[in-house]
Amino acid sequence: MSAPAAPSADFDPGALRQRFLAAAALVAVTFGTVALATGPALSLGPSHHAAAAVVFLTVIVVAAGRIGLDHRHAALGLANEVTLLRAGLTALVAGATVDAALDGVSEPLAWWVALLAGVALLLDGADGWLARRQGLASAFGARFDMEVDALLILILSAFAPLAGKAGWWMLLAGLLRYLFVAAAFVFPWMAAPLPPSFRRKLVCVVQAGTLVAIAAPSFPAPASAGLAAASLALLVWSFAVDTLWLAGRRGGR
């Protein structure tokens, strides 16, 4: 495992954390305003606002605890700001999913979820490129991006059965990554770092794209279940490949 990058000359963890929290506050105010403005039209209640706030606050608290350790640059960077936007969008999707669980899924709500998640997915391609473009790539940025991806997939995998687009087995798509991480506590060899993989990134995009597509009301339920099952099978295969790779190298650690 490579050593952490040396900090820049003007690196100040406290100041960096303050910049991160200020950017997060701006995102919270922006998306909070969006939630309040769209609430009446979409019949979103207090449960939506509370769930979205809890999800976003949790993400920010966890991320703020790591940014000074794993981001060794004085500047926050556009990439992390884009990921913050994606975290805000993900929080709104979480709020809509809680509202769907309590009050059912209306057509406007389903379109809203598909729109929010679709924008979050499109922005996913920008943060890594921006980090490299600005020379501000970091372990924090990569992990922050990955965790927001995983959270969005988890939430969408719960929305799919609520919308009648797949069975509750689809929730496995969102839980697989967390089960993989938890397994390392039982089997320490599974905590070893994995090599970069285009296959892993592609399968993640396919899974997220599938969940966004089937959330849209225009996607018919019978076809959505088949597509969801195929994407889940692809995800299970990808995790199996990584697990077998780690298992094959556990003796050499």
Backbone torsions as a table, in degrees:
resi	resn	phi	psi	omega
1	MET	NA	131.8	-176.9
2	SER	-72.7	151.2	179.8
3	ALA	-71.6	152.0	178.2
4	PRO	-59.5	146.9	179.5
5	ALA	-63.6	145.0	178.4
6	ALA	-67.9	141.5	-179.6
7	PRO	-69.0	152.3	176.2
8	SER	-68.5	162.6	-173.1
9	ALA	-60.5	-35.0	-178.0
10	ASP	-101.5	23.4	-177.9
11	PHE	-70.1	128.3	178.5
12	ASP	-136.1	104.5	-176.2
13	PRO	-55.5	-39.9	-179.5
14	GLY	-65.3	-45.0	179.2
15	ALA	-66.0	-38.3	177.9
16	LEU	-62.6	-43.7	179.7
17	ARG	-63.6	-38.2	178.1
18	GLN	-64.1	-41.0	177.5
19	ARG	-63.2	-40.6	178.7
20	PHE	-62.8	-45.6	-179.1
21	LEU	-67.5	-34.5	177.3
22	ALA	-65.9	-42.9	177.5
23	ALA	-64.1	-39.4	178.8
24	ALA	-64.9	-38.9	178.5
25	ALA	-63.4	-39.7	178.3
26	LEU	-63.6	-42.6	177.3
27	VAL	-63.0	-42.4	-178.8
28	ALA	-62.0	-43.7	179.5
29	VAL	-65.3	-43.1	-178.7
30	THR	-62.1	-51.6	-177.2
31	PHE	-76.0	-25.4	173.1
32	GLY	-64.9	-40.1	176.9
33	THR	-64.5	-42.0	177.6
34	VAL	-60.9	-44.0	-178.9
35	ALA	-62.8	-43.3	-179.6
36	LEU	-68.7	-35.5	-178.6
37	ALA	-71.3	-37.6	-177.1
38	THR	-89.7	-14.2	-176.2
39	GLY	-52.1	-52.1	-178.8
40	PRO	-60.8	-41.8	-178.4
41	ALA	-66.3	-33.2	-177.1
42	LEU	-99.9	2.7	-178.0
43	SER	58.1	40.9	178.4
44	LEU	-85.9	128.8	-177.2
45	GLY	-101.1	-172.0	179.6
46	PRO	-58.3	-30.3	-179.8
47	SER	-62.6	-37.2	177.7
48	HIS	-62.7	-50.3	-176.7
49	HIS	-64.1	-40.9	-179.4
50	ALA	-66.2	-44.6	-179.3
51	ALA	-64.5	-43.5	179.4
52	ALA	-62.0	-42.0	-179.4
53	ALA	-65.7	-42.4	-179.2
54	VAL	-64.4	-44.4	-179.3
55	VAL	-63.2	-47.4	-178.0
56	PHE	-65.1	-43.5	-179.4
57	LEU	-62.6	-40.5	179.5
58	THR	-62.5	-45.5	178.8
59	VAL	-59.8	-44.5	-176.5
60	ILE	-68.5	-41.9	180.0
61	VAL	-61.8	-45.6	179.5
62	VAL	-64.5	-44.8	-178.3
63	ALA	-66.1	-40.4	-179.0
64	ALA	-63.0	-28.9	178.7
65	GLY	-73.3	-17.4	-176.9
66	ARG	-108.1	-20.9	-169.6
67	ILE	-63.4	-37.3	179.5
68	GLY	-71.3	-15.7	-179.2
69	LEU	-95.0	-37.5	-171.0
70	ASP	-112.2	-0.6	176.6
71	HIS	-121.4	100.7	-169.7
72	ARG	-94.9	29.8	179.3
73	HIS	-115.0	148.8	178.1
74	ALA	-69.6	-35.6	-179.6
75	ALA	-84.2	142.1	176.7
76	LEU	-68.8	-43.2	177.5
77	GLY	91.8	144.5	178.8
78	LEU	-62.2	-31.9	-178.0
79	ALA	-60.6	-46.6	179.7
80	ASN	-68.7	-30.5	176.1
81	GLU	-68.1	-38.3	175.8
82	VAL	-64.4	-41.4	178.7
83	THR	-64.9	-34.2	174.3
84	LEU	-62.1	-41.9	176.0
85	LEU	-60.0	-43.1	179.4
86	ARG	-65.2	-34.8	176.7
87	ALA	-65.7	-38.2	176.6
88	GLY	-64.7	-43.3	176.7
89	LEU	-61.9	-41.3	179.2
90	THR	-63.1	-38.6	178.2
91	ALA	-63.7	-39.9	177.2
92	LEU	-65.0	-38.0	176.4
93	VAL	-64.0	-38.5	177.8
94	ALA	-63.2	-43.5	178.4
95	GLY	-62.4	-42.4	178.8
96	ALA	-64.6	-35.3	179.8
97	THR	-68.8	-40.1	175.3
98	VAL	-63.2	-42.3	177.9
99	ASP	-62.2	-39.2	178.3
100	ALA	-64.7	-38.4	179.9
101	ALA	-66.5	-32.3	-177.1
102	LEU	-87.6	-38.2	-171.3
103	ASP	-121.8	2.4	-179.4
104	GLY	90.9	169.3	-176.1
105	VAL	-106.7	112.9	174.1
106	SER	-88.7	163.8	179.2
107	GLU	-63.3	-43.8	177.2
108	PRO	-60.9	-37.9	-180.0
109	LEU	-65.7	-40.8	179.2
110	ALA	-63.7	-41.1	177.4
111	TRP	-64.7	-38.0	179.0
112	TRP	-62.1	-45.0	178.4
113	VAL	-62.6	-45.5	-179.8
114	ALA	-62.6	-38.9	180.0
115	LEU	-66.6	-49.5	-179.0
116	LEU	-60.9	-48.4	-178.2
117	ALA	-67.0	-35.1	178.6
118	GLY	-65.2	-41.5	177.3
119	VAL	-64.9	-42.4	178.3
120	ALA	-60.7	-39.1	179.6
121	LEU	-68.3	-40.7	178.7
122	LEU	-64.1	-39.8	179.4
123	LEU	-68.9	-19.7	-178.4
124	ASP	-61.5	-27.1	-179.6
125	GLY	-80.7	-8.6	-174.4
126	ALA	-93.1	-34.2	-170.1
127	ASP	-66.4	-43.5	178.7
128	GLY	-63.9	-41.2	178.8
129	TRP	-63.2	-41.8	179.7
130	LEU	-65.2	-40.0	-179.9
131	ALA	-62.1	-42.6	178.9
132	ARG	-70.8	-38.2	-179.1
133	ARG	-62.2	-40.3	-178.0
134	GLN	-88.6	-5.3	-176.9
135	GLY	69.7	30.6	-176.2
136	LEU	-120.1	25.4	177.0
137	ALA	-63.8	143.2	-179.0
138	SER	-155.1	163.0	176.0
139	ALA	-62.7	-36.3	178.2
140	PHE	-62.2	-48.5	-177.9
141	GLY	-60.2	-42.7	179.6
142	ALA	-64.7	-42.9	-178.9
143	ARG	-70.1	-41.0	178.5
144	PHE	-59.3	-46.2	178.1
145	ASP	-59.7	-46.1	-177.4
146	MET	-65.6	-39.9	-178.3
147	GLU	-69.1	-37.0	176.8
148	VAL	-66.7	-39.7	175.0
149	ASP	-57.3	-49.3	-176.7
150	ALA	-63.0	-40.4	-179.6
151	LEU	-66.7	-41.8	179.0
152	LEU	-62.8	-42.9	178.9
153	ILE	-63.7	-40.5	178.7
154	LEU	-61.0	-46.3	-177.9
155	ILE	-66.1	-44.4	179.6
156	LEU	-65.7	-31.4	179.0
157	SER	-70.5	-21.7	173.7
158	ALA	-84.9	-32.0	-179.9
159	PHE	-69.0	-35.5	-176.2
160	ALA	-55.5	-51.4	178.1
161	PRO	-68.2	-32.8	177.4
162	LEU	-62.0	-33.8	179.4
163	ALA	-85.5	0.1	-179.7
164	GLY	74.9	21.0	-177.7
165	LYS	-94.0	-12.9	179.0
166	ALA	-164.6	166.9	176.6
167	GLY	-79.1	175.5	-179.6
168	TRP	-69.3	-9.8	173.6
169	TRP	-61.4	-21.1	-179.5
170	MET	-66.2	-20.5	178.6
171	LEU	-61.3	-23.4	177.9
172	LEU	-59.6	-31.4	179.5
173	ALA	-59.9	-37.9	179.6
174	GLY	-82.4	-24.8	-176.1
175	LEU	-89.7	-19.4	-173.0
176	LEU	-56.6	-44.2	-177.8
177	ARG	-64.9	-39.0	179.5
178	TYR	-70.9	-34.9	175.8
179	LEU	-66.7	-37.2	178.5
180	PHE	-62.7	-44.4	178.7
181	VAL	-66.1	-42.8	-179.3
182	ALA	-64.7	-32.3	-178.9
183	ALA	-62.6	-25.2	-179.4
184	ALA	-66.8	-21.9	177.1
185	PHE	-73.0	-26.0	178.3
186	VAL	-92.4	-40.3	179.9
187	PHE	-119.2	92.0	-174.9
188	PRO	-54.7	-28.0	-179.7
189	TRP	-64.2	-18.8	178.6
190	MET	-78.1	-7.3	177.9
191	ALA	-86.2	-5.1	179.8
192	ALA	-63.9	146.1	-179.8
193	PRO	-65.8	141.8	177.0
194	LEU	-94.8	146.9	177.3
195	PRO	-70.5	154.8	175.7
196	PRO	-54.8	144.2	-175.4
197	SER	-146.1	120.5	174.3
198	PHE	-66.4	-35.7	178.3
199	ARG	-58.0	-43.2	-178.9
200	ARG	-64.4	-44.1	179.8
201	LYS	-65.5	-41.9	-179.2
202	LEU	-63.7	-44.7	-179.2
203	VAL	-64.2	-37.2	177.3
204	CYS	-62.4	-43.9	179.2
205	VAL	-65.7	-41.9	178.5
206	VAL	-61.3	-44.2	-179.3
207	GLN	-63.2	-48.6	180.0
208	ALA	-64.1	-43.5	179.5
209	GLY	-61.5	-39.3	177.8
210	THR	-63.0	-44.9	-178.7
211	LEU	-65.6	-36.2	176.4
212	VAL	-66.4	-44.7	-177.2
213	ALA	-63.1	-45.0	-175.7
214	ILE	-76.7	-13.5	175.5
215	ALA	-70.5	-27.5	-177.6
216	ALA	-68.6	134.7	179.7
217	PRO	-59.7	-25.6	-178.3
218	SER	-70.9	-13.4	179.6
219	PHE	-89.1	115.3	-174.6
220	PRO	-65.6	145.1	-175.2
221	ALA	-60.0	-46.3	-178.3
222	PRO	-59.7	-43.1	-179.3
223	ALA	-69.9	-34.3	-177.9
224	SER	-65.0	-36.6	179.8
225	ALA	-65.0	-41.0	178.5
226	GLY	-66.1	-42.8	178.6
227	LEU	-65.7	-39.9	178.7
228	ALA	-63.1	-42.0	179.4
229	ALA	-64.0	-40.0	-179.9
230	ALA	-66.3	-42.9	179.9
231	SER	-67.3	-35.5	177.6
232	LEU	-67.0	-41.0	177.7
233	ALA	-61.4	-39.9	178.2
234	LEU	-63.8	-40.2	179.8
235	LEU	-67.4	-42.8	178.0
236	VAL	-60.3	-43.0	177.8
237	TRP	-59.7	-43.8	-178.8
238	SER	-62.9	-43.1	177.6
239	PHE	-66.0	-35.3	178.5
240	ALA	-65.4	-39.5	177.8
241	VAL	-60.7	-45.5	179.8
242	ASP	-66.4	-39.8	179.8
243	THR	-64.7	-42.9	179.1
244	LEU	-66.7	-35.7	177.6
245	TRP	-63.2	-44.9	178.7
246	LEU	-66.4	-40.4	-179.3
247	ALA	-64.3	-37.2	-179.0
248	GLY	-70.2	-15.0	-177.4
249	ARG	-115.4	8.7	-176.8
250	ARG	-68.5	-27.6	-179.7
251	GLY	-75.2	-19.5	-176.2
252	GLY	-93.5	0.8	-178.6
253	ARG	-74.9	NA	NA
